[in-house]
Amino acid sequence: MERFYTRLIIATLCLTALFTSPSFAAPDLESGVKDLAEQISKNMAASNKKKIAVVDFSDLDGNVAALGQFLAEELITKLFTVSPGQGERGNY
């Protein structure tokens, strides 16, 4: 049960950072997810974290919608394209 609440808190913080951060000035969703992934990567590097869990985002009733699944998949993809604490990787 504790894991559920931890995941819920992480998901809430990610959504809050994505949509309400004063530094959030992304012109579109893709840029916003990229910025969020870079922020997460930098925070992980600063705190020496090696792993992160990204879960599907749910609505207020706890139901996972297509948008929540899409956002989670986009965030996972962007997290794989940034180097820890460095920003976006080059194309390989």
C-alpha positions as CSV (number, residue, x, y, z in Angstrom):
1,M,0.0,0.0,0.0
2,E,2.9,2.3,0.8
3,R,4.2,1.9,-2.8
4,F,0.9,3.0,-4.2
5,Y,1.0,6.2,-2.2
6,T,4.6,6.8,-3.2
7,R,3.7,6.3,-6.9
8,L,0.7,8.5,-6.5
9,I,2.8,11.3,-5.0
10,I,5.4,11.0,-7.8
11,A,2.7,11.1,-10.5
12,T,1.1,14.1,-8.9
13,L,4.4,15.9,-8.6
14,C,5.3,15.2,-12.2
15,L,1.9,16.5,-13.4
16,T,2.2,19.6,-11.2
17,A,5.7,20.3,-12.4
18,L,4.6,19.8,-16.0
19,F,1.5,22.1,-15.9
20,T,2.0,24.6,-13.1
21,S,5.7,25.3,-12.8
22,P,6.5,29.0,-13.1
23,S,9.5,28.1,-15.2
24,F,7.3,26.1,-17.5
25,A,7.2,28.0,-20.8
26,A,7.1,25.2,-23.3
27,P,5.2,26.1,-26.5
28,D,3.8,22.5,-26.8
29,L,3.3,19.2,-25.0
30,E,6.4,17.6,-26.5
31,S,8.7,20.4,-25.4
32,G,7.1,20.3,-21.9
33,V,7.7,16.6,-21.5
34,K,11.3,17.1,-22.7
35,D,11.9,19.9,-20.2
36,L,10.3,17.7,-17.4
37,A,12.6,14.8,-18.3
38,E,15.7,17.0,-18.2
39,Q,14.6,18.4,-14.8
40,I,14.1,14.9,-13.5
41,S,17.4,13.8,-14.9
42,K,19.3,16.7,-13.2
43,N,17.5,16.1,-9.9
44,M,18.4,12.4,-10.1
45,A,22.0,13.1,-10.8
46,A,22.2,15.7,-8.0
47,S,20.8,13.3,-5.5
48,N,22.7,10.3,-6.9
49,K,19.6,8.3,-7.7
50,K,19.9,5.6,-10.3
51,K,16.3,4.4,-10.8
52,I,13.0,6.0,-11.3
53,A,9.5,4.6,-11.8
54,V,7.1,6.2,-14.2
55,V,3.5,5.0,-13.9
56,D,0.5,5.8,-16.0
57,F,-1.2,9.0,-14.9
58,S,-4.7,8.7,-13.7
59,D,-7.7,11.0,-13.4
60,L,-9.2,12.2,-10.1
61,D,-11.2,9.0,-9.9
62,G,-8.1,6.8,-10.2
63,N,-8.9,5.7,-13.7
64,V,-6.1,5.5,-16.2
65,A,-7.1,7.2,-19.5
66,A,-5.4,7.2,-22.9
67,L,-3.9,10.6,-22.2
68,G,-2.4,9.3,-18.9
69,Q,-0.8,6.4,-20.7
70,F,0.5,8.6,-23.5
71,L,2.1,11.0,-21.1
72,A,3.8,8.2,-19.2
73,E,5.1,6.7,-22.4
74,E,6.4,10.1,-23.7
75,L,8.1,10.8,-20.4
76,I,9.8,7.4,-20.4
77,T,11.0,7.9,-23.9
78,K,12.4,11.4,-23.1
79,L,14.1,10.1,-20.0
80,F,15.9,7.5,-22.2
81,T,17.1,10.3,-24.5
82,V,18.7,12.5,-21.8
83,S,22.0,11.8,-20.1
84,P,21.9,12.0,-16.4
85,G,22.1,15.6,-15.4
86,Q,23.4,16.6,-18.8
87,G,20.4,17.3,-21.0
88,E,19.6,15.7,-24.4
89,R,21.9,13.2,-25.9
90,G,23.1,13.3,-29.4
91,N,21.7,11.1,-32.1
92,Y,23.5,7.7,-32.3
